[in-house]
Amino acid sequence: MKNKQEKWNNADAEELFRAILKLKNTDEAKKFFRDLLTEPEMLDFAERWKVARLLDRGVPYTEISRQVWMSSKTIARIQRWLKRGKGGYRLVLDRTKQT
């Protein structure tokens, strides 16, 4: 049976990822992502990243939920992606620990 390609994994997404790799620093990233995303989307992405960092440090769901006002279901989903996703969270978490 053939593996079905995920909908998000397409030529347009590939171009987006290439564009992101052209960013040279945090200031450039802020400008690009603020133009690309709405403010609520930016806040959502930032909160997901915060949850991933907190989970990696072993912070309990109840404390995370209190800090970010996110449901335990969403926190559990992020935990699942952290442990059994594509490895993106783990890759960046490990790299940020090195700096």
N, C-alpha and C positions, 0 to 999 in steps of 0.2 A: 504494500500500500504506500502511495506517495505521501510525503509530508506536505501538508497544506501550508502555504506561506501565510504568515500573519498579515492581516490587513494593513497594519501600520508600517510594515517592512516593505516599503515601495520606493520608487525612484525619487518622489518628492521628499520623503523622509531622509533618504540618503543625501540629498542636496542640503537639507537642513543640518544634518550632522556635520557635513563638510564645512558649512558656514560657521557652525559653532566652533569647530577646530581652528578657525582663522582668528578667533578672539585672542588677544594678547594679555589681557589683565582683567582684574575685577571691574574696573571702571567701564571698559568696553563691554563686558558681559552684562553689567547693569543696564547700559544703554540699549543693547540689542534685545535683551529679554523684556525690558519694559516696553519697547516698541512692538515686540512680537506678541506679548501676552497682556491680558487685562489685569488690572490690579488684583481682583479676587483670584485669578489663576496664579499670579505670582505668589500671593499669600498662601494658597493651597500647596504649591510646590515647595515653598520654604517650610511649611509645617510638616509636610511629608518627610523632608530631609531631616528636620529636627527630630521627628519620631524615630527615624532610622538610627540616628546618632544615639538617642536615648536608649533604644532597644539594645544597641550594640554595647552600651555601658551597663546593661542589666537593670535598668530602671523599670519598676513594676508598671503594668498597664494603668492601674488606678492613678498613679502619680503622673504618668504621661497624659492621661485623659484630663487631669486637672490643669496641667500646664498648657495644653493646646486646644482644649475643648473639642476633642475628637472622640467619636464613639469607639468603644472597645472593638467593634466589628472592623472598623477601618484600621485601627492599630494592629489587629490580628492579621489583616490583609498585608500590611506593610511588613510585619514579622515573617509572614509566609514568603513574600518576595525576597526579603533579606536572607532567608535560609534556603529557599528552593527556586528563586527566580532565575534570571539570566546571568546573575553575578555582578550586575552593575553597582548595586549598593555596596557590596563587599569590596569590589575593586576600588571605589572612590574612598570608602571608609579607611581601607588599609593605606591608601596613598596619602590621605590627610593626616594619618598618624605618623607618617614618615617625615613630615615637615615641621 
